[in-house]
Amino acid sequence: MLENTPLFTVLAVLTLGLTMWRVQGSSFHRIAWWQFCLAAALFWVSLASLLVLLAWGSYYSYFTQPAYRLLAPLASLLIYPLWSLLLRWISLHLPIPPAAGFCLLGGLEGLFEHSVAIYRLDILQAPMLENSTPLAVFVFAFFEYVVYWGIVLILADGLQRILAHRKLDQAGE
């Protein structure tokens, strides 16, 4: 996992550039709060389900109970849409482009989440992380979550653009 830090660093830089180009200030403002929530729910439920499916035996089973298989995707339906609203609100109040703020704040959210995972769930006991330090996990998590929240932003922007296009089509009929 941590050997992928250079890859996720490059992906984070590319994601940041793409979101800043695609979702410039006025575009960010046009994305409704519920579109952020829906995009976050879709992405995070999908990711949680996929990760639990693919990495249960090699990762999650070392520090969680079997109920986590069901609870992780379900919790994603509530937790991440709420995070998206907080990230959106703060991004609109930062002195940087909102898309950059959203993605970078997403990286900070990853640090918070991995702090809980390291110090409360003891994820470093999983074999794939046994030789890792908290710092190495935090560095990886920051870039990983910049990418993840960038995907959420692209999804929310896509949803907003599709709905705006449909309104234009209906108004032209």
Buried (B, 14 or more C-beta within 10 A) or exposed (E): BBEEBEEBBEBBEEBBBBBBEBBEEEBBEBBBEEBBBBBBBBBBBEBBBEBBEEBBEEBBBBBBEEEBBEBBBEBBBEBBBEBBBEBBEBBEEEEEBBBBBBBBBBBBBBBEBBBEBBEEBEBBEBEBBEEBEBEBBBBBBBBBBBBBBBBBBBBBBBBBBEEEEEEEEEEEE
